[in-house]
Amino acid sequence: MAKTRQQKEETVAKLIEKIGRAKAVVFADYKGLSMKQLSDLRNKLRDQNAEFTITKNTLLQRALPTTNYQLPTDLEGPTATLFAYDDEISPIKILVKALKDAGLGKVKTGFWGNLTLDEAKILQLAILPTKDELRAKTVGVLVAPLQDMISVLSGNLRNLVYALNQISALPNR
């Protein structure tokens, strides 16, 4: 059943609101994915505070100019839109992995902040570590010198304990 003009205007208003809130927006071709695969993908993305919705290109064309973004001219065929609200990278990684595992669909284009992303840039973002992984690596890099210093400083005490143990093992004369 066709949507009424009012329903379409409401959809455009929702798209404008979602695009305004999102830190990253990615358009993908979902053609060939089953409803179960789409549902699983949406559930995984919901855990990351992201949203994956199927959107008509004509409604996107109406919504994007009001948000300082321009819809790419090569955006054709069935389109689903990923809205990443908190972490920008994790939802993109999940989307790219799901499409790769299914062997169907592909990412088309997207936006990250003020940057326009093509397919290659989105795939590069998908291989980046998440914010939590980067934080863990940073902490590891900061802690390593401290651990080395503690090891060096405790070396003298350790050597003293070894020497005392060896002295105590000597036969009494």
Rosetta constraint file for C-alpha pairs under 8 A:
AtomPair CA 3 CA 7 HARMONIC 5.91 0.50
AtomPair CA 3 CA 8 HARMONIC 6.44 0.50
AtomPair CA 4 CA 8 HARMONIC 6.35 0.50
AtomPair CA 5 CA 9 HARMONIC 6.19 0.50
AtomPair CA 6 CA 10 HARMONIC 6.22 0.50
AtomPair CA 7 CA 11 HARMONIC 6.18 0.50
AtomPair CA 8 CA 12 HARMONIC 6.18 0.50
AtomPair CA 8 CA 59 HARMONIC 7.37 0.50
AtomPair CA 9 CA 13 HARMONIC 6.18 0.50
AtomPair CA 10 CA 14 HARMONIC 6.21 0.50
AtomPair CA 11 CA 15 HARMONIC 6.15 0.50
AtomPair CA 11 CA 59 HARMONIC 7.59 0.50
AtomPair CA 12 CA 16 HARMONIC 6.15 0.50
AtomPair CA 12 CA 59 HARMONIC 5.96 0.50
AtomPair CA 12 CA 60 HARMONIC 7.31 0.50
AtomPair CA 12 CA 62 HARMONIC 6.86 0.50
AtomPair CA 12 CA 63 HARMONIC 5.45 0.50
AtomPair CA 13 CA 17 HARMONIC 6.27 0.50
AtomPair CA 13 CA 63 HARMONIC 7.29 0.50
AtomPair CA 14 CA 18 HARMONIC 6.12 0.50
AtomPair CA 15 CA 19 HARMONIC 6.00 0.50
AtomPair CA 15 CA 60 HARMONIC 7.50 0.50
AtomPair CA 15 CA 63 HARMONIC 6.26 0.50
AtomPair CA 16 CA 20 HARMONIC 6.07 0.50
AtomPair CA 16 CA 63 HARMONIC 5.44 0.50
AtomPair CA 16 CA 64 HARMONIC 7.02 0.50
AtomPair CA 16 CA 66 HARMONIC 7.29 0.50
AtomPair CA 16 CA 67 HARMONIC 6.65 0.50
AtomPair CA 17 CA 21 HARMONIC 6.33 0.50
AtomPair CA 18 CA 22 HARMONIC 6.03 0.50
AtomPair CA 18 CA 83 HARMONIC 6.99 0.50
AtomPair CA 19 CA 25 HARMONIC 7.03 0.50
AtomPair CA 19 CA 67 HARMONIC 7.18 0.50
AtomPair CA 19 CA 83 HARMONIC 7.02 0.50
AtomPair CA 20 CA 67 HARMONIC 6.64 0.50
AtomPair CA 21 CA 85 HARMONIC 6.40 0.50
AtomPair CA 22 CA 83 HARMONIC 5.53 0.50
AtomPair CA 22 CA 84 HARMONIC 5.32 0.50
AtomPair CA 22 CA 85 HARMONIC 4.45 0.50
AtomPair CA 22 CA 86 HARMONIC 7.67 0.50
AtomPair CA 23 CA 83 HARMONIC 7.62 0.50
AtomPair CA 23 CA 84 HARMONIC 5.79 0.50
AtomPair CA 23 CA 85 HARMONIC 5.42 0.50
AtomPair CA 23 CA 86 HARMONIC 6.81 0.50
AtomPair CA 23 CA 87 HARMONIC 7.71 0.50
AtomPair CA 23 CA 88 HARMONIC 6.17 0.50
AtomPair CA 23 CA 112 HARMONIC 6.19 0.50
AtomPair CA 23 CA 113 HARMONIC 5.93 0.50
AtomPair CA 24 CA 82 HARMONIC 7.92 0.50
AtomPair CA 24 CA 83 HARMONIC 6.13 0.50
AtomPair CA 24 CA 84 HARMONIC 5.12 0.50
AtomPair CA 24 CA 85 HARMONIC 7.11 0.50
AtomPair CA 24 CA 88 HARMONIC 5.63 0.50
AtomPair CA 24 CA 110 HARMONIC 7.45 0.50
AtomPair CA 24 CA 111 HARMONIC 5.60 0.50
AtomPair CA 24 CA 112 HARMONIC 4.35 0.50
AtomPair CA 24 CA 113 HARMONIC 6.37 0.50
AtomPair CA 25 CA 81 HARMONIC 6.85 0.50
AtomPair CA 25 CA 82 HARMONIC 5.49 0.50
AtomPair CA 25 CA 83 HARMONIC 4.87 0.50
AtomPair CA 25 CA 84 HARMONIC 6.32 0.50
AtomPair CA 25 CA 110 HARMONIC 5.29 0.50
AtomPair CA 25 CA 111 HARMONIC 5.07 0.50
AtomPair CA 25 CA 112 HARMONIC 6.43 0.50
AtomPair CA 26 CA 81 HARMONIC 5.70 0.50
AtomPair CA 26 CA 82 HARMONIC 4.98 0.50
AtomPair CA 26 CA 83 HARMONIC 6.85 0.50
AtomPair CA 26 CA 92 HARMONIC 7.70 0.50
AtomPair CA 26 CA 107 HARMONIC 7.23 0.50
AtomPair CA 26 CA 108 HARMONIC 7.49 0.50
AtomPair CA 26 CA 109 HARMONIC 5.92 0.50
AtomPair CA 26 CA 110 HARMONIC 4.02 0.50
AtomPair CA 26 CA 111 HARMONIC 6.35 0.50
AtomPair CA 27 CA 79 HARMONIC 6.33 0.50
AtomPair CA 27 CA 80 HARMONIC 5.75 0.50
AtomPair CA 27 CA 81 HARMONIC 4.62 0.50
AtomPair CA 27 CA 82 HARMONIC 6.33 0.50
AtomPair CA 27 CA 107 HARMONIC 6.12 0.50
AtomPair CA 27 CA 108 HARMONIC 5.48 0.50
AtomPair CA 27 CA 109 HARMONIC 5.38 0.50
AtomPair CA 27 CA 110 HARMONIC 5.58 0.50
AtomPair CA 28 CA 79 HARMONIC 5.60 0.50
AtomPair CA 28 CA 80 HARMONIC 5.23 0.50
AtomPair CA 28 CA 81 HARMONIC 6.28 0.50
AtomPair CA 28 CA 82 HARMONIC 7.74 0.50
AtomPair CA 28 CA 105 HARMONIC 7.16 0.50
AtomPair CA 28 CA 106 HARMONIC 5.68 0.50
AtomPair CA 28 CA 107 HARMONIC 4.08 0.50
AtomPair CA 28 CA 108 HARMONIC 5.05 0.50
AtomPair CA 28 CA 109 HARMONIC 7.18 0.50
AtomPair CA 29 CA 77 HARMONIC 7.41 0.50
AtomPair CA 29 CA 78 HARMONIC 5.85 0.50
AtomPair CA 29 CA 79 HARMONIC 5.09 0.50
AtomPair CA 29 CA 80 HARMONIC 6.23 0.50
AtomPair CA 29 CA 105 HARMONIC 4.90 0.50
AtomPair CA 29 CA 106 HARMONIC 5.23 0.50
AtomPair CA 29 CA 107 HARMONIC 6.09 0.50
AtomPair CA 29 CA 108 HARMONIC 6.73 0.50
AtomPair CA 30 CA 78 HARMONIC 6.82 0.50
AtomPair CA 30 CA 79 HARMONIC 6.62 0.50
AtomPair CA 30 CA 80 HARMONIC 6.33 0.50
AtomPair CA 30 CA 99 HARMONIC 7.98 0.50
AtomPair CA 30 CA 104 HARMONIC 7.24 0.50
AtomPair CA 30 CA 105 HARMONIC 4.74 0.50
AtomPair CA 30 CA 106 HARMONIC 6.95 0.50
AtomPair CA 31 CA 78 HARMONIC 6.57 0.50
AtomPair CA 31 CA 104 HARMONIC 6.90 0.50
AtomPair CA 31 CA 105 HARMONIC 5.47 0.50
AtomPair CA 32 CA 104 HARMONIC 5.84 0.50
AtomPair CA 32 CA 105 HARMONIC 6.67 0.50
AtomPair CA 33 CA 37 HARMONIC 5.98 0.50
AtomPair CA 33 CA 38 HARMONIC 6.43 0.50
AtomPair CA 33 CA 102 HARMONIC 7.30 0.50
AtomPair CA 33 CA 104 HARMONIC 6.50 0.50
AtomPair CA 33 CA 105 HARMONIC 7.28 0.50
AtomPair CA 34 CA 38 HARMONIC 6.24 0.50
AtomPair CA 35 CA 39 HARMONIC 5.97 0.50
AtomPair CA 36 CA 40 HARMONIC 6.07 0.50
AtomPair CA 37 CA 41 HARMONIC 6.09 0.50
AtomPair CA 38 CA 42 HARMONIC 6.10 0.50
AtomPair CA 39 CA 43 HARMONIC 6.20 0.50
AtomPair CA 40 CA 44 HARMONIC 6.29 0.50
AtomPair CA 41 CA 45 HARMONIC 6.17 0.50
AtomPair CA 41 CA 52 HARMONIC 7.97 0.50
AtomPair CA 41 CA 94 HARMONIC 7.68 0.50
AtomPair CA 41 CA 95 HARMONIC 7.19 0.50
AtomPair CA 41 CA 98 HARMONIC 6.87 0.50
AtomPair CA 42 CA 46 HARMONIC 5.97 0.50
AtomPair CA 42 CA 51 HARMONIC 6.68 0.50
AtomPair CA 42 CA 52 HARMONIC 5.84 0.50
AtomPair CA 43 CA 47 HARMONIC 6.51 0.50
AtomPair CA 44 CA 48 HARMONIC 6.92 0.50
AtomPair CA 44 CA 94 HARMONIC 7.48 0.50
AtomPair CA 45 CA 49 HARMONIC 6.45 0.50
AtomPair CA 45 CA 50 HARMONIC 5.03 0.50
AtomPair CA 45 CA 51 HARMONIC 6.10 0.50
AtomPair CA 45 CA 52 HARMONIC 7.26 0.50
AtomPair CA 45 CA 91 HARMONIC 5.88 0.50
AtomPair CA 45 CA 94 HARMONIC 7.14 0.50
AtomPair CA 46 CA 50 HARMONIC 5.16 0.50
AtomPair CA 46 CA 51 HARMONIC 6.04 0.50
AtomPair CA 48 CA 86 HARMONIC 7.52 0.50
AtomPair CA 48 CA 87 HARMONIC 7.35 0.50
AtomPair CA 48 CA 90 HARMONIC 7.12 0.50
AtomPair CA 48 CA 91 HARMONIC 6.47 0.50
AtomPair CA 49 CA 84 HARMONIC 6.79 0.50
AtomPair CA 49 CA 85 HARMONIC 5.96 0.50
AtomPair CA 49 CA 86 HARMONIC 6.26 0.50
AtomPair CA 49 CA 87 HARMONIC 7.95 0.50
AtomPair CA 50 CA 82 HARMONIC 7.06 0.50
AtomPair CA 50 CA 83 HARMONIC 5.48 0.50
AtomPair CA 50 CA 84 HARMONIC 4.46 0.50
AtomPair CA 50 CA 85 HARMONIC 5.63 0.50
AtomPair CA 50 CA 86 HARMONIC 7.48 0.50
AtomPair CA 50 CA 91 HARMONIC 6.47 0.50
AtomPair CA 51 CA 81 HARMONIC 7.92 0.50
AtomPair CA 51 CA 82 HARMONIC 5.64 0.50
AtomPair CA 51 CA 83 HARMONIC 5.06 0.50
AtomPair CA 51 CA 84 HARMONIC 6.62 0.50
AtomPair CA 52 CA 80 HARMONIC 6.67 0.50
AtomPair CA 52 CA 81 HARMONIC 5.54 0.50
AtomPair CA 52 CA 82 HARMONIC 4.47 0.50
AtomPair CA 52 CA 83 HARMONIC 6.39 0.50
AtomPair CA 53 CA 80 HARMONIC 5.43 0.50
AtomPair CA 53 CA 81 HARMONIC 5.31 0.50
AtomPair CA 53 CA 82 HARMONIC 6.65 0.50
AtomPair CA 54 CA 78 HARMONIC 7.97 0.50
AtomPair CA 54 CA 79 HARMONIC 6.08 0.50
AtomPair CA 54 CA 80 HARMONIC 4.06 0.50
AtomPair CA 54 CA 81 HARMONIC 6.12 0.50
AtomPair CA 55 CA 59 HARMONIC 7.14 0.50
AtomPair CA 55 CA 60 HARMONIC 7.02 0.50
AtomPair CA 55 CA 78 HARMONIC 7.99 0.50
AtomPair CA 55 CA 79 HARMONIC 5.91 0.50
AtomPair CA 55 CA 80 HARMONIC 5.56 0.50
AtomPair CA 55 CA 81 HARMONIC 6.58 0.50
AtomPair CA 56 CA 60 HARMONIC 6.38 0.50
AtomPair CA 56 CA 78 HARMONIC 7.41 0.50
AtomPair CA 56 CA 79 HARMONIC 6.67 0.50
AtomPair CA 57 CA 61 HARMONIC 6.12 0.50
AtomPair CA 57 CA 75 HARMONIC 7.42 0.50
AtomPair CA 57 CA 76 HARMONIC 7.32 0.50
AtomPair CA 57 CA 78 HARMONIC 7.87 0.50
AtomPair CA 57 CA 79 HARMONIC 6.84 0.50
AtomPair CA 58 CA 62 HARMONIC 6.51 0.50
AtomPair CA 59 CA 63 HARMONIC 6.24 0.50
AtomPair CA 60 CA 64 HARMONIC 5.86 0.50
AtomPair CA 60 CA 71 HARMONIC 7.29 0.50
AtomPair CA 61 CA 65 HARMONIC 7.14 0.50
AtomPair CA 61 CA 70 HARMONIC 7.97 0.50
AtomPair CA 61 CA 71 HARMONIC 6.07 0.50
AtomPair CA 62 CA 66 HARMONIC 7.75 0.50
AtomPair CA 63 CA 67 HARMONIC 7.08 0.50
AtomPair CA 64 CA 68 HARMONIC 6.76 0.50
AtomPair CA 64 CA 69 HARMONIC 5.27 0.50
AtomPair CA 64 CA 70 HARMONIC 5.89 0.50
AtomPair CA 64 CA 71 HARMONIC 6.35 0.50
AtomPair CA 65 CA 69 HARMONIC 5.57 0.50
AtomPair CA 65 CA 70 HARMONIC 5.73 0.50
AtomPair CA 65 CA 71 HARMONIC 7.71 0.50
AtomPair CA 71 CA 75 HARMONIC 7.42 0.50
AtomPair CA 72 CA 109 HARMONIC 7.79 0.50
AtomPair CA 75 CA 79 HARMONIC 7.91 0.50
AtomPair CA 75 CA 108 HARMONIC 7.30 0.50
AtomPair CA 82 CA 91 HARMONIC 7.92 0.50
AtomPair CA 82 CA 92 HARMONIC 7.99 0.50
AtomPair CA 84 CA 88 HARMONIC 5.59 0.50
AtomPair CA 84 CA 91 HARMONIC 6.27 0.50
AtomPair CA 84 CA 92 HARMONIC 7.94 0.50
AtomPair CA 87 CA 91 HARMONIC 7.27 0.50
AtomPair CA 87 CA 131 HARMONIC 7.38 0.50
AtomPair CA 88 CA 92 HARMONIC 6.93 0.50
AtomPair CA 88 CA 112 HARMONIC 7.74 0.50
AtomPair CA 89 CA 93 HARMONIC 6.15 0.50
AtomPair CA 89 CA 125 HARMONIC 6.48 0.50
AtomPair CA 89 CA 126 HARMONIC 6.58 0.50
AtomPair CA 89 CA 128 HARMONIC 7.35 0.50
AtomPair CA 89 CA 129 HARMONIC 7.78 0.50
AtomPair CA 89 CA 130 HARMONIC 5.97 0.50
AtomPair CA 89 CA 131 HARMONIC 7.79 0.50
AtomPair CA 90 CA 94 HARMONIC 6.23 0.50
AtomPair CA 90 CA 126 HARMONIC 7.76 0.50
AtomPair CA 90 CA 130 HARMONIC 5.85 0.50
AtomPair CA 91 CA 95 HARMONIC 6.13 0.50
AtomPair CA 92 CA 96 HARMONIC 6.10 0.50
AtomPair CA 92 CA 122 HARMONIC 7.49 0.50
AtomPair CA 92 CA 125 HARMONIC 7.34 0.50
AtomPair CA 92 CA 126 HARMONIC 5.75 0.50
AtomPair CA 93 CA 97 HARMONIC 6.00 0.50
AtomPair CA 93 CA 125 HARMONIC 7.52 0.50
AtomPair CA 93 CA 126 HARMONIC 4.36 0.50
AtomPair CA 93 CA 127 HARMONIC 7.02 0.50
AtomPair CA 94 CA 98 HARMONIC 6.06 0.50
AtomPair CA 95 CA 99 HARMONIC 6.23 0.50
AtomPair CA 96 CA 100 HARMONIC 6.02 0.50
AtomPair CA 96 CA 106 HARMONIC 7.61 0.50
AtomPair CA 96 CA 107 HARMONIC 7.24 0.50
AtomPair CA 96 CA 123 HARMONIC 7.22 0.50
AtomPair CA 96 CA 126 HARMONIC 6.65 0.50
AtomPair CA 97 CA 101 HARMONIC 5.93 0.50
AtomPair CA 98 CA 102 HARMONIC 6.13 0.50
AtomPair CA 99 CA 103 HARMONIC 5.96 0.50
AtomPair CA 99 CA 104 HARMONIC 5.71 0.50
AtomPair CA 99 CA 105 HARMONIC 5.82 0.50
AtomPair CA 99 CA 106 HARMONIC 6.28 0.50
AtomPair CA 100 CA 104 HARMONIC 6.90 0.50
AtomPair CA 100 CA 106 HARMONIC 7.97 0.50
AtomPair CA 107 CA 119 HARMONIC 5.95 0.50
AtomPair CA 107 CA 122 HARMONIC 7.53 0.50
AtomPair CA 108 CA 118 HARMONIC 6.73 0.50
AtomPair CA 108 CA 119 HARMONIC 5.41 0.50
AtomPair CA 109 CA 116 HARMONIC 7.60 0.50
AtomPair CA 109 CA 117 HARMONIC 5.53 0.50
AtomPair CA 109 CA 118 HARMONIC 4.61 0.50
AtomPair CA 109 CA 119 HARMONIC 5.47 0.50
AtomPair CA 109 CA 122 HARMONIC 7.42 0.50
AtomPair CA 110 CA 116 HARMONIC 5.97 0.50
AtomPair CA 110 CA 117 HARMONIC 4.91 0.50
AtomPair CA 110 CA 118 HARMONIC 6.55 0.50
AtomPair CA 110 CA 122 HARMONIC 7.62 0.50
AtomPair CA 111 CA 115 HARMONIC 5.60 0.50
AtomPair CA 111 CA 116 HARMONIC 4.62 0.50
AtomPair CA 111 CA 117 HARMONIC 5.46 0.50
AtomPair CA 112 CA 116 HARMONIC 6.55 0.50
AtomPair CA 112 CA 117 HARMONIC 7.04 0.50
AtomPair CA 117 CA 121 HARMONIC 5.65 0.50
AtomPair CA 117 CA 122 HARMONIC 6.20 0.50
AtomPair CA 118 CA 122 HARMONIC 6.31 0.50
AtomPair CA 119 CA 123 HARMONIC 6.22 0.50
AtomPair CA 120 CA 124 HARMONIC 6.24 0.50
AtomPair CA 121 CA 125 HARMONIC 6.21 0.50
AtomPair CA 122 CA 126 HARMONIC 6.25 0.50
AtomPair CA 123 CA 127 HARMONIC 6.80 0.50
AtomPair CA 124 CA 128 HARMONIC 6.85 0.50
AtomPair CA 129 CA 133 HARMONIC 5.71 0.50
AtomPair CA 129 CA 134 HARMONIC 6.23 0.50
AtomPair CA 130 CA 134 HARMONIC 6.25 0.50
AtomPair CA 131 CA 135 HARMONIC 6.11 0.50
AtomPair CA 132 CA 136 HARMONIC 6.19 0.50
AtomPair CA 133 CA 137 HARMONIC 6.23 0.50
AtomPair CA 134 CA 138 HARMONIC 6.09 0.50
AtomPair CA 135 CA 139 HARMONIC 6.18 0.50
AtomPair CA 136 CA 140 HARMONIC 6.16 0.50
AtomPair CA 137 CA 141 HARMONIC 6.18 0.50
AtomPair CA 138 CA 142 HARMONIC 6.21 0.50
AtomPair CA 139 CA 143 HARMONIC 5.99 0.50
AtomPair CA 140 CA 144 HARMONIC 6.03 0.50
AtomPair CA 141 CA 145 HARMONIC 7.66 0.50
AtomPair CA 142 CA 146 HARMONIC 7.54 0.50
AtomPair CA 143 CA 147 HARMONIC 6.24 0.50
AtomPair CA 144 CA 148 HARMONIC 6.27 0.50
AtomPair CA 145 CA 149 HARMONIC 6.14 0.50
AtomPair CA 146 CA 150 HARMONIC 6.21 0.50
AtomPair CA 147 CA 151 HARMONIC 6.18 0.50
AtomPair CA 148 CA 152 HARMONIC 6.23 0.50
AtomPair CA 149 CA 153 HARMONIC 6.10 0.50
AtomPair CA 150 CA 154 HARMONIC 6.00 0.50
AtomPair CA 151 CA 155 HARMONIC 6.12 0.50
AtomPair CA 152 CA 156 HARMONIC 7.69 0.50
AtomPair CA 153 CA 157 HARMONIC 7.86 0.50
AtomPair CA 154 CA 158 HARMONIC 6.18 0.50
AtomPair CA 155 CA 159 HARMONIC 6.08 0.50
AtomPair CA 156 CA 160 HARMONIC 6.21 0.50
AtomPair CA 157 CA 161 HARMONIC 6.29 0.50
AtomPair CA 158 CA 162 HARMONIC 6.31 0.50
AtomPair CA 159 CA 163 HARMONIC 6.17 0.50
AtomPair CA 160 CA 164 HARMONIC 6.15 0.50
AtomPair CA 161 CA 165 HARMONIC 6.12 0.50
AtomPair CA 162 CA 166 HARMONIC 6.25 0.50
AtomPair CA 163 CA 167 HARMONIC 6.16 0.50
AtomPair CA 164 CA 168 HARMONIC 6.08 0.50
AtomPair CA 165 CA 169 HARMONIC 6.24 0.50
AtomPair CA 166 CA 170 HARMONIC 6.61 0.50
